[in-house]
Every structure is written in C-alpha cells, then in structure tokens.
Amino acid sequence: METFINNNGENGAMEDIVVEISHIKKAFGVNEVLKDISVCVKRSENVVVLGKSGQGKSVTIQCIVGLLTPDEGSVKVFGKEVSEMSDAELKDLRTKVGFLFQSGALYDSMTVRENLEFPLTRVLKIKDQKEIDKRVEEVLDGVGLLDAVDKLPCDLSGGMRKRVGLARTMIVKPEIMLYDEPTTGLDPITSREISELILHMQKRYKTTSIIITHDMECAKITADRVLIMNDGMYIAEGSFDELKNSEDIKIKAFFNETT
Ligand SMILES: Nc1ncnc2c1ncn2[C@@H]1O[C@H](COP(=O)(O)OP(=O)(O)OP(=O)(O)O)[C@@H](O)[C@H]1O
C-alpha cells in the first residue's frame, strides 16, 4: 500500500486522501497565478490556506471543483482526476463538496427554513417532509439558531446570516467543505464565533475542510494544518504554532506583514 508522511510524521494510507493536488500551474494570459502547487488533504482534516490577497487561493479552490482547469498538473478528488470527469461525475462531485461563500449567499425573500429546505428538495430531491423537518432542526441546532427558523435573512445580523449559510451548506452533509474567507467583514467577536463553529461542524460531521483566509485567528482556531501561499506557491506547511514560531525568514516576514 502506498503511504505518505503526514505533518505529525505518521504514516497514513493513500485511501485517506480525499484531495490530491500535484504540481498545478494556472495562468490567465501573462498573469501566472499558480506556479507550482501541490497538496494532499486527508479525510476529516481541516487545512487552512493563508495568503495575502490575489495569491490564487480562490483559483485553487475552483480547480478542485472543476470550475477552472489547470494548465499543467493534476487535481484528484476522491481518487479521480477532475479534468477527466464527465458532466454527471462533476455534478456528483459538486453535491459532495459544499462551499461557504463570503456573503453566505442566502435567498433574501425566503425564510431561514425555506433557505434550508431548498437544497434538500432541489439538490437531494428529498420529498419526505418529516425527514426535511428533522434535517432542518438538526442543522439549525448545530449552528445555535433554532429560534431563527421563521425569520427572513434581513432580520438577522451578519454573523447569524453566516451561520445560516453554513447550516445551508452542511444540511446536504458534504464530504468536503470549502470555505472562502469565512470571517471577512465580521467583527472580531463574531469572527471568533464563526471559526469555533467551523471547528464544531468538523467534529460533528467529520467533514474534510479547506479554509482560505487572511484571518490569523481563524487559522489558529480551525487548522489541523496550515499552508502559506505566496507568489503562486506554498512556501511553508505545518501547524499554526509551528509556523508562527518559525525562525525561517520568509515565514517570519509573512507573519509580520499580515499581523
Ligand atoms: N477567471 C479569471 N480570469 C482571469 N483572471 C483571474 C480569474 N480568476 C482569478 N483571476 C486572477 O487570478 C489572481 C488570483 O485570484 P484569486 O481570487 O485566486 O486570489 P485570492 O488569493 O483568492 O485573493 P483574495 O484573498 O483577494 O480573494 C488575481 O490576479 C485574479 O485577477
């Protein structure tokens, strides 16, 4: 059996790897965004990608779900090359991968309940109302918002909307969660709450997560492993504390510039 060495120095089975990115490159015209990116993400792991704005973090995520195709290199999810997937396989992949966008992306004219029912009826095609009610209740309980079930998004705070956005993504029980700047635009206390919730959801649903952020506290709270992205490459990898306390000049410079 093929093995890899994880960041604790332990051997792990290749079957535990859900996302495997090898030497991908991506340019838009003369703009070389991804120059050489490789990473393996294991089942149930929270990997945080830290990087300044415009480094290609979102481009990497779009390559994972087949919205963009790398110019070179390989992206495998659940062991299959994404660029070789059929339309049906891509559709299936996207039901297994949940996104939490910066805005939370809720439908303004729908109540919280209706927002949560939408992916169950439209994506999973569940018809049993009892099953729907059970899932809505369970996921709202998970994000601490059972009381808000009949409210409209406009009646919620930014942090509450983000929680509902998270609930709406988690309700289909994705195997992989992609978080794009989950705490941007939130005050420090709410940011901390959302970061703790991301950790709580990982523990509760055993989801594999990739979290892209500039927020050091979010990285500290949520990450099993941190990658630092700079100029289209990962320049460092380790636990948050390992990187924060590193004597490496590049890593020190990164932390000094971003904190
Ligand atoms: N579809 C596209 N067409 C052309 N250029 C693109 C496209 N998508 C991204 N880019 C460019 O790729 C670069 C990296 O963008 P990306 O959104 O991945 O950065 P990021 O690291 O996620 O930054 P931020 O934290 O600001 O979101 C930017 O220069 C952006 O303009």
The ligand as an ORCA input file, in Angstrom:
! r2SCAN-3c Opt
* xyz 0 1
  N     -11.424     33.768    -14.260
  C     -10.346     34.564    -14.190
  N      -9.897     35.200    -15.286
  C      -8.798     35.994    -15.228
  N      -8.067     36.213    -14.102
  C      -8.488     35.610    -12.973
  C      -9.635     34.760    -12.954
  N      -9.802     34.280    -11.686
  C      -8.794     34.829    -10.963
  N      -8.010     35.614    -11.725
  C      -6.813     36.324    -11.272
  O      -6.043     35.413    -10.515
  C      -5.389     36.099     -9.431
  C      -5.656     35.372     -8.125
  O      -7.034     35.480     -7.801
  P      -7.693     34.739     -6.550
  O      -9.105     35.214     -6.480
  O      -7.464     33.288     -6.623
  O      -6.850     35.338     -5.346
  P      -7.007     35.061     -3.804
  O      -5.695     34.579     -3.305
  O      -8.185     34.177     -3.557
  O      -7.257     36.528     -3.279
  P      -8.386     37.124     -2.331
  O      -7.964     36.763     -0.967
  O      -8.302     38.587     -2.593
  O      -9.706     36.526     -2.744
  C      -5.875     37.538     -9.481
  O      -4.873     38.303    -10.140
  C      -7.127     37.459    -10.320
  O      -7.341     38.663    -11.020
*
